Amino acid sequence: MKERIQKLLSRAGYGSRREIERWIAAGDILVNGKLAELGQPISEHDKVILRGKTLHLESKLRATPKVLMYHKKAGEMCTRHDPEGRPTVFDNLPHLRQGRWIMIGRLDVNTDGLLLFTTDGELANKLMHPSSEVEREYATRVLGEVDADMLHRLQTGVQLEDGPAQFLRILEGGGEGANHWYHVVLAEGRNREVRRLWESQGVRVSRLIRIRYGFLSLPRSLRGGHYEELDVKTMRRLYESVGLSFEELAPPESTRAAAYRPSLKDQDQPRAAHPYEKSRPSAKKPPAGAKPPRATRKDSRPNK
């Protein structure tokens, strides 16, 4: 069955639909020896070449999709390569034999918290598209005086330079003095929207953490610069939440959630134990070539 080229390549994990549309417009993709056209129907049996490299669509489409929850640290860039050499969120992700990690949404350089990555471009598109209305929740520390009228305006809607915006919900988060914490919920992901909404009321966000994307919350045990892979049960629920179906194409042994991976800066430090991993008693290995010790048994002969 044929699908639009940007949808099929995205589903195969080669990039988001927007990325693929840009590649088509730039003439980077050939289909059966001819320049690809936007919206062109293709199947996994067509010969597709991206910048001189033949794409193996059939094997990619059969591979089990993956999703990671990653704890972004403030200072990390949401890009694959930074021209200034700053750390990026892709630096700490596991290597893939097939496909590539697609980032779901973005966070600005000064924001930390939950980022999602997947190998399925169709899932990424659904989770990011405004029509899906996937909630994003942020913990915000606000510097300045906040009153009831201000909170009411932020929930009924204010005009920003790129159109009206509002918080779906605002919850008290505690705090003392000029700095106060609030939990705010949005159903879209415009650039710096949380900060701009607060700034429209004359206050400033001094700390911003994304703590939830859809039903997925940032685990308290997931440290900055580390990731956690979703298990099959959670993957099915995630797909269903945006109207997609998840088919388990690989055996259960290959779809177990991955342990946390330390960031590159922590590679020389001892690796912390997985928080969900049961402790096992350590045992010293015998030297190579040594005979195993003989089993002993209690002497049952009577004493003389």
ROLOGU-258050 format. One record per residue: residue number from 1; residue in one letter; x, y, z of N, C-alpha, C in turn. Coordinates in steps of 0.001 Angstrom, whole numbers, plus 500000, padded with zeros to 6 digits. Each point is the difference from the previous one (the first is absolute). Example, Ala and Ser with C-alpha at 12.3 -4.5 7.8 and 13.67 -1.06 7.14 Angstrom:
BEGIN
[1 A [513190 494310 507800] [499110 501190 500000] [500900 501200 500000]]
[2 S [499650 501050 499280] [500820 501190 500060] [499230 501090 500730]]
% end
This chain:
BEGIN
[1 M [500838 498801 500000] [499162 501199 500000] [500880 501258 500000]]
[2 K [499666 500942 499111] [500818 501199 499883] [499531 501092 500958]]
[3 E [500991 500803 500440] [499725 501131 500869] [500739 501215 499464]]
[4 R [499590 501177 500465] [500722 501202 499615] [501455 499884 500448]]
[5 I [500902 500467 499181] [501429 499785 500235] [500454 500540 501342]]
[6 Q [499545 501203 500377] [500452 500559 501278] [499470 499205 501185]]
[7 K [498810 499405 499849] [499441 499205 501084] [500726 498666 500131]]
[8 L [500282 499341 498874] [500654 498694 500052] [501436 500121 500494]]
[9 L [500753 500985 499492] [501385 500172 500454] [500050 500402 501465]]
[10 S [499023 500779 500436] [499940 500385 501408] [499697 498794 500868]]
[11 R [499074 499175 499555] [499650 498793 500764] [501181 499041 500074]]
[12 A [500847 500006 498975] [501187 499140 499992] [501121 500551 500873]]
[13 G [499816 501212 500534] [500968 500548 500942] [501112 500823 499383]]
[14 Y [499831 500463 498768] [501065 500781 499366] [499949 501473 500394]]
[15 G [498913 500441 500570] [499890 501387 500427] [498550 500369 500202]]
[16 S [499771 501218 500457] [498627 500473 500165] [499430 500349 498625]]
[17 R [498688 500144 499911] [499390 500351 498711] [500528 501332 499482]]
[18 R [500170 500967 500897] [500491 501309 499570] [501414 499901 499427]]
[19 E [500851 499197 500658] [501365 499814 499487] [499970 499400 498602]]
[20 I [499172 498955 499836] [499936 499299 498713] [499435 500922 498921]]
[21 E [499030 500836 500351] [499461 500958 499031] [501084 500971 499543]]
[22 R [500872 500423 500925] [501103 500890 499625] [500989 499288 499083]]
[23 W [500269 498708 500280] [500924 499249 499146] [499446 499857 498587]]
[24 I [498688 499766 499895] [499373 499864 498680] [500100 501326 499242]]
[25 A [499684 501094 500692] [500064 501320 499358] [501418 500335 499538]]
[26 A [501005 499498 500736] [501400 500274 499647] [500533 499045 498933]]
[27 G [499197 499024 499586] [500434 499042 498988] [500949 498943 500527]]
[28 D [499921 499696 501302] [500917 499031 500609] [499521 498555 499872]]
[29 I [498778 499775 499526] [499429 498652 499982] [499639 499601 498571]]
[30 L [500412 498791 499623] [499632 499402 498717] [499122 498785 500244]]
[31 V [498983 499834 499167] [499135 498810 500043] [500038 499337 498636]]
[32 N [500548 498790 499966] [500132 499250 498744] [500699 500825 498920]]
[33 G [501053 500727 500418] [500824 500745 499061] [499513 501391 499663]]
[34 K [498851 500421 500562] [499467 501333 499709] [499874 500802 501288]]
[35 L [500068 501333 499858] [499844 500857 501171] [498644 499785 500651]]
[36 A [499998 499866 501315] [498756 499787 500728] [499153 501266 499990]]
[37 E [498691 499799 500076] [499050 501103 500073] [499261 499931 501320]]
[38 L [499662 501152 500548] [499296 500067 501271] [498636 499325 499876]]
[39 G [499735 499063 500917] [498727 499282 499984] [499965 498816 499058]]
[40 Q [501107 499718 499337] [500065 498888 499048] [499748 498670 500697]]
[41 P [499091 499151 499488] [499752 498693 500626] [501119 499012 499674]]
[42 I [500546 499360 501029] [501025 498972 499809] [499728 498831 500935]]
[43 S [500684 498893 499759] [499932 498841 500894] [501410 499637 500422]]
[44 E [500096 499047 500927] [501317 499591 500475] [500816 499285 498930]]
[45 H [499351 499632 498862] [500705 499290 498940] [500614 500953 498974]]
[46 D [499671 501293 500087] [500606 500966 499090] [501454 500255 500399]]
[47 K [500819 500361 499018] [501400 500314 500266] [500116 501481 500337]]
[48 V [500302 500290 501262] [500079 501380 500469] [501447 500297 500390]]
[49 I [500529 501095 499500] [501379 500395 500279] [499990 501383 500643]]
[50 L [500646 500119 501161] [500115 501269 500707] [501457 500431 499991]]
[51 R [500290 501078 499294] [501355 500556 499889] [501023 498918 499633]]
[52 G [499655 499179 499009] [500906 498972 499502] [499962 498677 500748]]
[53 K [499226 499915 501076] [499941 498773 500794] [498642 499323 499819]]
[54 T [500025 498717 499638] [498760 499243 499814] [499366 499676 501350]]
[55 L [498716 500270 500127] [499278 499753 501250] [499394 498601 499993]]
[56 H [500170 499288 501110] [499462 498650 500131] [498649 500079 500720]]
[57 L [498986 500366 499242] [498698 500286 500596] [499347 498769 500604]]
[58 E [500085 498874 499314] [499285 498810 500458] [500479 499563 501376]]
[59 S [501326 499933 500192] [500529 499558 501295] [499732 501030 501086]]
[60 K [500053 501282 499640] [499736 501048 500996] [498556 499965 500477]]
[61 L [499082 499765 499086] [498577 499993 500360] [499640 498779 500839]]
[62 R [500801 498938 499883] [499740 498798 500793] [500634 500058 501383]]
[63 A [500925 500929 500197] [500697 500095 501285] [499052 500531 501072]]
[64 T [500173 499497 501225] [499180 500468 501113] [500360 501430 500352]]
[65 P [499034 500909 500032] [500312 501391 500363] [500420 500113 501457]]
[66 K [500756 501046 500299] [500482 500246 501352] [499635 501420 500422]]
[67 V [499838 500181 501314] [499772 501329 500564] [500849 500137 501254]]
[68 L [500686 501142 500128] [500809 500295 501180] [499408 501190 500744]]
[69 M [500055 499947 501345] [499809 501184 500821] [501391 500466 500408]]
[70 Y [500299 501262 499726] [501321 500548 500284] [499858 501215 500908]]
[71 H [500885 500108 501002] [499994 501151 500899] [501017 501007 499496]]
[72 K [499507 501018 499298] [500873 501047 499471] [500493 500887 501135]]
[73 K [501274 500349 499928] [500578 500932 500958] [500035 501399 499397]]
[74 A [499842 501015 500848] [500147 501373 499538] [501411 500172 499435]]
[75 G [500116 500646 498855] [501290 500172 499334] [500177 499090 498805]]
[76 E [499201 498936 499889] [500063 499111 498850] [499149 500570 498866]]
[77 M [500499 499844 498776] [499308 500512 498824] [499128 498911 499386]]
[78 C [498807 500379 499543] [499101 499051 499335] [500284 499986 498506]]
[79 T [501181 499520 499643] [500425 499897 498607] [500999 498864 499896]]
[80 R [500158 499455 498789] [500950 498896 499815] [501443 500487 500041]]
[81 H [500249 501167 499432] [501365 500539 499957] [499939 501490 500297]]
[82 D [500791 500441 500952] [500039 501414 500334] [501291 500606 499454]]
[83 P [499921 501042 499174] [501217 500587 499411] [500951 500591 501032]]
[84 E [499492 500328 501190] [500857 500559 501049] [500589 498921 500905]]
[85 G [499685 498736 499710] [500572 498900 500776] [499372 499770 501353]]
[86 R [498813 500561 500239] [499326 499802 501283] [499390 498601 500062]]
[87 P [499805 499438 501205] [499410 498661 500113] [498574 499978 499449]]
[88 T [499623 498885 499382] [498654 499855 499452] [499307 498814 500661]]
[89 V [498691 499964 499871] [499221 498911 500603] [500269 498667 499309]]
[90 F [500542 500035 498776] [500279 498761 499274] [501312 499351 500446]]
[91 D [500836 500731 500733] [501300 499470 500406] [499874 498761 500877]]
[92 N [498950 499927 500813] [499885 498930 500994] [499045 498886 499604]]
[93 L [499446 500054 498786] [499032 498986 499576] [500713 498737 499528]]
[94 P [499370 498834 500147] [500635 498746 499557] [500108 499933 498480]]
[95 H [501019 499281 499541] [500219 499839 498560] [498941 499073 499419]]
[96 L [499527 500323 498792] [499023 499173 499302] [500651 499311 498812]]
[97 R [499729 498714 499842] [500494 499290 498831] [499207 500392 498760]]
[98 Q [498703 500260 500200] [499141 500404 498896] [499224 501242 500402]]
[99 G [499738 500863 499022] [499198 501179 500267] [500760 501079 500749]]
[100 R [499245 500952 500549] [500593 501112 500717] [499009 500463 501059]]
[101 W [500524 500665 501024] [499140 500540 501046] [499356 501292 499518]]
[102 I [498684 500074 500154] [499243 501188 499634] [499530 500667 501290]]
[103 M [500316 501262 500162] [499622 500725 501206] [498545 500454 499909]]
[104 I [499254 499775 501080] [498591 500390 500049] [499909 501331 500737]]
[105 G [499806 501071 499241] [499986 501329 500600] [501410 500454 500343]]
[106 R [500095 501179 500611] [501288 500575 500368] [499897 500668 501357]]
[107 L [501130 500260 500597] [500095 500832 501195] [501127 500990 499763]]
[108 D [499820 501245 500448] [501072 500964 499762] [501200 499689 500890]]
[109 V [501111 500647 499714] [501269 499648 500630] [499957 500157 501521]]
[110 N [499209 500933 500509] [499947 500239 501444] [498941 499180 500726]]
[111 T [499277 499154 499281] [498946 499174 500590] [500498 498568 500149]]
[112 D [499660 499349 501113] [500326 498587 500136] [498713 499210 500193]]
[113 G [500134 498669 500049] [498823 499170 500195] [499824 498947 498931]]
[114 L [498765 499551 499831] [499677 498828 499186] [500021 500308 498509]]
[115 L [500786 499202 499258] [499993 499994 498540] [499726 498574 499542]]
[116 L [499220 499844 498941] [499727 498683 499433] [500713 499860 498663]]
[117 F [500519 498789 499749] [500621 499668 498723] [499399 498690 499508]]
[118 T [499850 499869 498677] [499463 498777 499437] [500683 499698 498674]]
[119 T [499874 498758 499549] [500471 499622 498670] [498849 500004 498999]]
[120 D [498785 500318 500444] [498804 499980 499166] [499566 501437 499706]]
[121 G [500214 500444 498779] [499662 501362 499638] [498507 500271 500024]]
[122 E [499195 498998 499701] [498545 500198 500033] [499529 500255 501423]]
[123 L [500558 499251 500967] [499659 500232 501406] [500447 501395 500427]]
[124 A [501209 500405 499598] [500496 501333 500341] [499076 501081 499457]]
[125 N [499552 499831 498756] [499115 500986 499388] [498681 500107 500765]]
[126 K [499444 498866 500381] [498727 499999 500738] [500148 500665 501360]]
[127 L [501097 499709 500703] [500192 500551 501339] [500256 501499 499968]]
[128 M [500540 500525 498889] [500313 501422 499911] [498890 500816 499357]]
[129 H [499144 499367 499203] [499017 500756 499223] [498954 500638 500908]]
[130 P [499677 501277 499786] [499026 500684 500858] [498642 499320 500065]]
[131 S [499605 499300 498927] [498688 499349 499988] [499896 498883 501027]]
[132 S [501153 499427 500413] [499974 498933 501008] [499770 500547 501408]]
[133 E [500290 501290 500206] [499786 500670 501287] [500624 499225 501167]]
[134 V [501262 499584 499804] [500721 499285 501052] [500456 501003 501055]]
[135 E [499679 499744 501249] [500341 500933 501070] [501483 499966 500328]]
[136 R [500547 501181 500297] [501361 500149 500531] [499887 500730 501332]]
[137 E [500619 499454 501026] [499953 500636 501315] [501396 500456 500402]]
[138 Y [500080 501222 500536] [501268 500594 500385] [499941 500468 501449]]
[139 A [501091 499808 500712] [500180 500617 501312] [500755 501297 499754]]
[140 T [499400 501125 500405] [500584 501309 499720] [500243 500752 501304]]
[141 R [501195 500552 500151] [500291 500875 501133] [499963 501430 499482]]
[142 V [499049 500778 500539] [499722 501335 499491] [500571 501042 500949]]
[143 L [500696 500964 499439] [500562 501105 500770] [499126 501238 499797]]
[144 G [499320 500423 501062] [499126 501168 499921] [498681 499735 500699]]
[145 E [499205 501037 500146] [498716 499897 500675] [498945 499444 499051]]
[146 V [499305 498963 500459] [498944 499366 499216] [498698 500093 500790]]
[147 D [498940 500547 499368] [498718 500099 500692] [498937 499188 499270]]
[148 A [498804 499960 500562] [498907 499190 499466] [499573 500476 498613]]
[149 D [499997 501320 499770] [499611 500527 498692] [500977 499555 498917]]
[150 M [501277 499971 500353] [501013 499568 499046] [499798 498529 499622]]
[151 L [499757 499172 500989] [499782 498572 499732] [498748 499796 499157]]
[152 H [498980 500806 500232] [498770 499898 499213] [500266 500354 498541]]
[153 R [500746 501064 499750] [500314 500399 498625] [500811 498925 499282]]
[154 L [500940 499394 500701] [500842 498975 499383] [499206 498757 499617]]
[155 Q [498863 499779 500661] [499181 498825 499686] [498853 500311 499027]]
[156 T [499631 501259 499873] [498966 500370 499039] [500585 500391 498651]]
[157 G [501300 500358 499974] [500665 500296 498742] [500586 501387 499934]]
[158 V [501237 500093 499512] [500665 501280 499767] [500552 499996 498579]]
[159 Q [500224 501170 499456] [500484 500123 498630] [501524 500064 499989]]
[160 L [500638 499036 499313] [501442 500007 499792] [500286 500428 498571]]
[161 E [501280 500198 499667] [500350 500481 498660] [499633 499012 498898]]
[162 D [499865 498690 500333] [499623 499000 499004] [498586 499480 500219]]
[163 G [499157 500782 500686] [498606 499612 500165] [499615 499821 501456]]
[164 P [498710 499773 500271] [499534 499811 501378] [500527 498701 500602]]
[165 A [500191 500024 501321] [500496 498822 500712] [499451 500016 501417]]
[166 Q [499992 498828 500619] [499500 499895 501365] [500471 498706 500633]]
[167 F [499991 499977 501345] [500239 498777 500742] [498664 499306 500209]]
[168 L [499990 498672 499842] [498779 499250 500287] [499719 499972 501499]]
[169 R [501070 499836 500775] [499868 499954 501458] [501241 500609 500630]]
[170 I [499820 500606 501177] [501114 500502 500796] [499803 499507 501422]]
[171 L [500988 499325 500550] [499916 499447 501353] [501103 500596 500859]]
[172 E [499675 500303 501232] [500997 500508 500946] [501063 498942 500267]]
[173 G [501264 500442 500021] [501087 499077 500248] [500822 500314 501234]]
[174 G [499618 501067 500730] [500732 500352 501215] [501124 500979 499739]]
[175 G [500704 500347 501057] [501101 500947 499900] [499815 501157 500960]]
[176 E [501083 500732 500233] [499964 501123 500929] [500616 501237 499350]]
[177 G [499591 501163 500480] [500580 501253 499529] [499634 500297 498561]]
[178 A [500940 500613 499277] [499739 500425 498621] [499917 498823 499033]]
[179 N [500669 498890 500331] [499973 498821 499138] [498879 499067 500434]]
[180 H [499132 499660 499040] [498885 499109 500303] [499867 498979 498880]]
[181 W [499684 498755 500364] [499867 498924 499025] [498536 499818 499586]]
[182 Y [499800 499789 498689] [498681 499656 499457] [500177 498849 499009]]
[183 H [498996 499124 499950] [499944 498970 498966] [499006 500457 498955]]
[184 V [500444 500109 498749] [499133 500483 498926] [499891 498922 498929]]
[185 V [498830 499959 499338] [499732 498972 498985] [499611 500672 498696]]
[186 L [500622 499549 498900] [499706 500457 498639] [499614 498809 499139]]
[187 A [499315 500280 498890] [499679 498935 499050] [500639 500285 498644]]
[188 E [501070 500782 499985] [500748 500293 498780] [501449 500277 500387]]
[189 G [500847 500151 498997] [501422 500169 500305] [500667 501088 499192]]
[190 R [499469 501205 500039] [500618 501111 499283] [501304 500423 500679]]
[191 N [500857 500670 499233] [501320 500385 500486] [499906 500899 501238]]
[192 R [500628 499569 501097] [500097 500753 501257] [498635 500493 500488]]
[193 E [498965 499222 499755] [498638 500456 500300] [499765 500216 501494]]
[194 V [500509 499092 500833] [499795 500141 501443] [500638 501288 500498]]
[195 R [501242 500237 499619] [500699 501214 500443] [499292 501256 499488]]
[196 R [499568 499978 498739] [499382 501189 499420] [498651 500312 500647]]
[197 L [499260 498960 500379] [498718 500228 500671] [500205 500722 501333]]
[198 W [500946 499521 500797] [500273 500659 501286] [500540 501414 499783]]
[199 E [500892 500161 499025] [500582 501317 499748] [498950 501009 499542]]
[200 S [498927 499514 499363] [498931 500910 499569] [499308 500654 501190]]
[201 Q [500181 499421 501200] [499384 500536 501217] [501011 500749 500871]]
[202 G [501183 500246 499466] [500984 500794 500710] [500816 499243 501023]]
[203 V [499994 498662 499960] [500827 499205 500913] [500952 499139 499167]]
[204 R [501000 499445 500650] [501038 499243 499287] [500109 498586 500555]]
[205 V [500229 499038 499104] [500217 498609 500393] [501482 499812 500295]]
[206 S [500327 499650 501249] [501396 499805 500378] [500423 498537 499934]]
[207 R [499049 499098 499891] [500321 498568 499861] [498828 499329 499297]]
[208 L [500282 499137 499032] [498950 499331 499233] [500372 498547 499769]]
[209 I [499102 499096 500397] [500246 498559 499883] [498756 499348 499395]]
[210 R [500169 499281 498910] [498856 499233 499473] [499931 498673 500764]]
[211 I [498873 499761 500640] [499869 498816 500841] [499040 498965 499429]]
[212 R [499282 500357 498911] [499066 499018 499425] [499780 500313 498533]]
[213 Y [499876 498935 499193] [499617 500105 498595] [498938 498941 499763]]
[214 G [498747 500417 499771] [498907 499036 499938] [499817 499354 501356]]
[215 F [499941 498681 500031] [499888 499291 501278] [501363 499608 500565]]
[216 L [501071 500291 499269] [501344 499619 500434] [500595 501085 500894]]
[217 S [500297 499648 501249] [500589 500941 500949] [501485 499725 500159]]
[218 L [500758 501054 500277] [501444 499859 500222] [500237 499235 501291]]
[219 P [500620 498804 499935] [500252 499245 501235] [500954 500753 500928]]
[220 R [499710 499985 501285] [500874 500673 500962] [501401 499389 500010]]
[221 S [500089 498720 499665] [501295 499308 500034] [500827 500223 498734]]
[222 L [499411 500623 498978] [500707 500208 498733] [500813 501294 500070]]
[223 R [501316 499858 500148] [500866 501156 500172] [500285 500701 498674]]
[224 G [500425 501253 500089] [500322 500770 498815] [501058 499326 499146]]
[225 G [499800 499979 498681] [500946 499368 499084] [499808 498512 499855]]
[226 H [498942 499429 500600] [499720 498569 499927] [498680 499765 499270]]
[227 Y [499804 498773 499528] [498776 499649 499285] [499414 498705 500550]]
[228 E [498757 499755 499649] [499324 498746 500319] [499155 499602 498790]]
[229 E [500105 498743 499565] [499215 499523 498862] [498671 499456 500482]]
[230 L [498925 500337 499288] [498673 499543 500389] [499843 498514 499732]]
[231 D [499271 499324 500889] [499714 498589 499780] [498815 499857 499042]]
[232 V [499712 498758 499605] [498982 499739 498981] [498614 500453 500454]]
[233 K [499660 499761 501253] [498689 500368 500514] [499786 501516 499918]]
[234 T [501005 500771 500390] [499900 501455 499951] [499978 500485 498557]]
[235 M [500757 499334 499109] [500001 500366 498593] [498604 499857 499403]]
[236 R [499334 498884 500296] [498642 499798 499476] [499077 501124 500461]]
[237 R [500107 500355 501273] [499148 501061 500542] [500303 501341 499335]]
[238 L [501287 500258 499728] [500395 501256 499371] [499441 500093 498589]]
[239 Y [500096 498921 499233] [499459 499988 498645] [498487 500204 500019]]
[240 E [499318 499300 500902] [498547 500117 500081] [499570 501415 500377]]
[241 S [500825 500714 500784] [499638 501344 500457] [499901 501002 498851]]
[242 V [500652 499699 498866] [499928 500905 498840] [499338 499317 498806]]
[243 G [499238 498925 500261] [499227 499350 498949] [500774 499100 499076]]
[244 L [501187 499535 500420] [500789 499068 499206] [499992 498638 500669]]
[245 S [500366 498964 499241] [500098 498651 500570] [501455 499574 500023]]
[246 F [500377 499369 501097] [501376 499522 500141] [500006 498487 499851]]
[247 E [500760 499508 499045] [500103 498559 499774] [501378 499537 500443]]
[248 E [500018 499020 500845] [501269 499455 500494] [500596 499078 498944]]
[249 L [501011 500500 499297] [500591 499248 498894] [501226 499207 500403]]
[250 A [500521 500223 501201] [501207 499308 500460] [499655 499167 501218]]
[251 P [500788 498951 500291] [499748 499190 501186] [500148 500806 501269]]
[252 P [499325 499576 501099] [500039 500762 501250] [501408 500268 500505]]
[253 E [500945 499070 499751] [501349 500175 500518] [500673 501236 499426]]
[254 S [499608 500399 498786] [500655 501140 499371] [499281 501310 500251]]
[255 T [498873 499967 500747] [499229 501221 500243] [499986 500373 501461]]
[256 R [500936 499423 500788] [500081 500398 501397] [500554 501411 500126]]
[257 A [499547 500730 500996] [500452 501381 500193] [501495 500032 500311]]
[258 A [500678 500987 499439] [501438 500134 500214] [500278 500708 501318]]
[259 A [501154 499705 500577] [500394 500660 501242] [500449 501423 499699]]
[260 Y [500152 500770 501045] [500485 501355 499825] [501444 499976 499543]]
[261 R [500345 500991 499195] [501366 500103 499486] [500619 501285 500515]]
[262 P [501160 499953 500608] [500616 501235 500498] [500414 500898 498854]]
[263 S [500012 501284 500241] [500418 500941 498972] [501493 499834 499725]]
[264 L [500445 500555 498901] [501392 499823 499586] [500969 500566 501027]]
[265 K [499585 501056 500701] [500877 500597 500994] [500175 499100 501219]]
[266 D [499070 499049 500194] [500050 499129 501169] [500600 498632 499694]]
[267 Q [500548 499822 498778] [500458 498675 499604] [501118 499483 500899]]
[268 D [500830 500911 500559] [501122 499560 500828] [499582 499697 501433]]
[269 Q [498750 500303 500342] [499517 499765 501344] [499304 498652 500075]]
[270 P [499956 499385 501198] [499311 498714 500124] [498541 500144 499612]]
[271 R [499495 499039 499288] [498608 500055 499554] [499072 499653 501154]]
[272 A [498968 500849 500187] [499044 499762 501079] [499106 498821 499643]]
[273 A [499543 499292 501024] [499125 498855 499778] [498668 500467 499463]]
[274 H [499384 499186 499127] [498670 500291 499489] [499035 500040 501182]]
[275 P [499183 501048 500124] [499141 500134 501183] [498982 498894 500158]]
[276 Y [499651 499317 498874] [499021 498928 500102] [500655 498613 500043]]
[277 E [501313 499976 499970] [500702 498724 499927] [500241 499449 501398]]
[278 K [499630 498752 500214] [500201 499381 501301] [501486 499731 500236]]
[279 S [500440 500247 501212] [501413 499779 500303] [500285 498513 500072]]
[280 R [501124 499621 499464] [500412 498598 500006] [501309 499865 500758]]
[281 P [500179 498922 500718] [501262 499826 500717] [501147 499837 499024]]
[282 S [501091 500709 500272] [501156 499914 499105] [500815 498765 500339]]
[283 A [500635 499442 498989] [500846 498822 500198] [501262 500170 499179]]
[284 K [501156 499658 500574] [501267 500119 499287] [500146 498846 499018]]
[285 K [500456 500312 498793] [500216 498969 499007] [501329 499312 500263]]
[286 P [500060 498641 499867] [501270 499297 500190] [500949 500333 498861]]
[287 P [501311 499973 500246] [500962 500274 498934] [499880 499001 498867]]
[288 A [500403 500424 498802] [499905 499136 498823] [500817 498733 500214]]
[289 G [499405 498827 499657] [500689 498718 500107] [499913 499341 501356]]
[290 A [499474 500702 500989] [499903 499419 501352] [498863 499001 500053]]
[291 K [500221 498906 500774] [498964 498993 500156] [498966 500488 501003]]
[292 P [498728 499695 499744] [498970 500438 500933] [500173 499287 501341]]
[293 P [499717 500645 501131] [500162 499351 501316] [499051 498822 500160]]
[294 R [500523 498952 500694] [499176 498808 500217] [498952 500274 501059]]
[295 A [498837 499457 499767] [498914 500185 500972] [500343 499249 501277]]
[296 T [499754 500602 501130] [500266 499366 501294] [498713 499488 500602]]
[297 R [500135 498939 500811] [498815 499485 500670] [500356 499696 501445]]
[298 K [499041 500088 500830] [500213 499819 501414] [500288 498517 500287]]
[299 D [501036 499765 500812] [500366 498638 500353] [499007 499446 501014]]
[300 S [499305 498936 499594] [498954 499450 500889] [500501 498873 500885]]
[301 R [501366 499669 499919] [500508 498918 500864] [500060 500453 501435]]
[302 P [499708 499095 500956] [500042 500382 501415] [501416 500309 500442]]
[303 N [500128 500891 500976] [501327 500352 500546] [500557 498828 500787]]
[304 K [501323 499822 499878] [500653 498933 500749] [500505 500512 501301]]
% end
